[in-house]
Amino acid sequence: MYSHPNLLKLRSDVSKFCPALLITGIYLTISIIWILWSDALAEKLAHNNSALLVELQNQKGIAFVLLSSLLLFMISHSLYKRLRHSNKSKTTLEQKFEALNVAARGGMIDYDTETKTAIINEKMSFFMPGGRQRIENFFQRFLERIHKADIARVRSEFEMANETGQNVWTTEYRLLGVDGIYYSVLSSLFLIRDTETNKTHRLIGEIQDITQLRNLQAEYYNQQLKHKQRLASTIIKAQENERNRWAEELHDNVSQLLTVVNLYLSNTEVIKEKNISMISKAKQMVTEAQQEIRMLSATIKPPQFSLMTLQQSIEKLIADINRVKNISIVLITTDFNESELKDEQLLMIYRIVQEQLNNIIKYAEATQIKITLQTKNDEVGIVIYDDGNGFDKNQMKTGLGFRNIQSRLQLYNGQMDVESAAGKGCKLSVSFHI
C-alpha cells in the first residue's frame, strides 16, 4: 500500500498544530495575563491591608490552578477529538485507495508533472520494474518502454490532448513488460489542471493489458478471412465446373449438329443453279460457327495440368488468339518454376493471363503484348504489358475483368497493381505468396 499525496497533506496539516506546542503557548499566555491582572486586582481590593493581601494572593493561586486546569482540559479534549477524526479520515482514505488498487484491473498511475514523480500500484510494476512504488523522472522512463513504432504517436497524442484542454486522454499502444515481451495496453488518464492557468499538473489513470482481447480479435479476423477464402475457392471451383460443362456441351452437341448440317449441305442435290451460291454461303457460315464454338469451348474449358504444363496451356491460348488476331504475344518463363505450385494456383495464373488478354484484345488495340512469369522467394509474379491505347488511372472504373482477377487473388492474399496512361499502353502487375 502506498501513501497518496492527499494523505501526506493531511498529516502536514495536523503537524502544524502540534498539541504540546499549542497547549504550552496557551498556558504561557494565560499565565502572563493572569499574573498582571490578578496582582493589580488584589492590591486594589486590599487597600494597603497586608493580611488581606496575603489571603487574596493565596486564593488567587488556587483560582488560577482551577481555571487553567479547566481551560487546558477543554483545549486538550478538543485537540484530541480533532486528532481522532484526522486519524479516522486517514485510515478511511488509505482503505479506499487500497481497495481501489486491489479492484483495479490494470496498473494505476498518479503522476505529478511538477516533481516528475509518479506513484504506481503493484500491477503497474509489471511494466515499470524496479521494486519501487514511487518513481522519479517517471514520464521519460515510461516513454522508453513504449514500442518504437508507437512512441512518436503516443507523444503526439498526449501533447495534443494537453494543448487542446482535454480532461481525459485514452490511447492504445504496445508496452514492454518485465518478461521482455511487448503487450497491447489501453491507457486511460485523467488530466488534472490548475483552475487559474489551465495547465496540467497531475495525471491519474489506469493502464489495462488488452493483449488477450487483441489476440482473440486477430484470431477471429483470421478465421473470417479463411472462411471467405474457402467460400471464394468454392465459388471459383463451381464456376470452373460449369465452364467445363458448357464447353463439353458446345463441343459435343452444338458443334456435332453443325457438322451434320454441313454434311447435309455438301450432299444436297442442287436443282436450281441460283441456290449454289446460297448453299456455299451457308456452308461457309456453318464452318465459321464451328470455329467460333471450338474457340469458345477452348476458352472456357479449364486446362488439364496433368496432360500439359501451364506454359504449354498459355502457349496454346496464344496460338488460338493468333489464328484470329494478328498480334505479337511474347511469353517469358525463364525464372518461372511451376513445379512449386498447386493446380489451383496454376489455374489462377492461367485465368489471370486469359482475362487480361481478353481485355487487351477488346479495348486496347495493341500490336505487342509481353507476358512475364516469375517465381522468387516463395512469391509468384505476373507482369502483362501491352502497347495499346492505355487509359487514365484517375478515371479508371474497375471493370469485370479486373474484378475477376482481384477475386481470384483474394484466395492467396495477392496484390494487383495497374500502371497506365492515355496513349502509353498498360502494365498489369500481380503477385501472391506460394
VENHUFEN-V185591 format. One line per field, one symbol per residue. phi: phi as a letter, one per 30 degrees, with the letter a starting at -180 (. if undefined). psi: psi as a letter, one per 30 degrees, with the letter a starting at -180 (. if undefined). Layout:
phi=???
psi=???
This chain:
phi=.ccdedddddddddddcdedddddddddddddddddddddddddddhicddddddddddddddddddddddddddddddddddddddddddddddddddddddddbdcbbccdddhcbcbcdddddcbdkibcccdhdedddddcdeedcddddddddddddddidcbbbabacbdcddicdcdbccbbccccddccicdbabbabccdcedddddddddddddddddddddddddddddddddddddddddcdddddddddddddcdddccdddddddddddddddddddddddddddddddcddcbdddddddddddddddcbdbdbcccbeccbdddcdddddddddddddddddddddbdhdcbbbcbcbbahhbcbbbbcbcddiadddcdcedddddddddddddbhdbbbbcaaeibibbccbbadd
psi=klkleeeeeeeeeeffikeeeeeeeeeeeeeeeeeeeeeeeeeeeehgjeeeeeeeeeeeeeeeeeeeeeeeeeeeeeeeeeeeeeeeeeeeeeeeeeeeeefkfakkkjkjfefhkkklaeeffefilfgkfjklheeeeeeffkkeffeeeeeeeeeeeeefgkfkjklkakkklfggkkkkljkjkkjklkfefgkkfkkkakjkjgeeeeeeeeeeeeeeeeeeeeeeeeeeeeeeeeeeeeeeeeeedeeeeeeeeeeeeegkjjekfffeeeeeeeeeeeeeeeeeeeeeeeefkkljffflleeeeeeeeeeeefffkjkjkkkjgegkjffflleeeeeeeeeeeeeeeeeeeeffhlfkkkkkkkkkhgkkkkkjklhaealjefgkkjleeeeeeeeefffghlkkkkkllkggakjkkkklk.
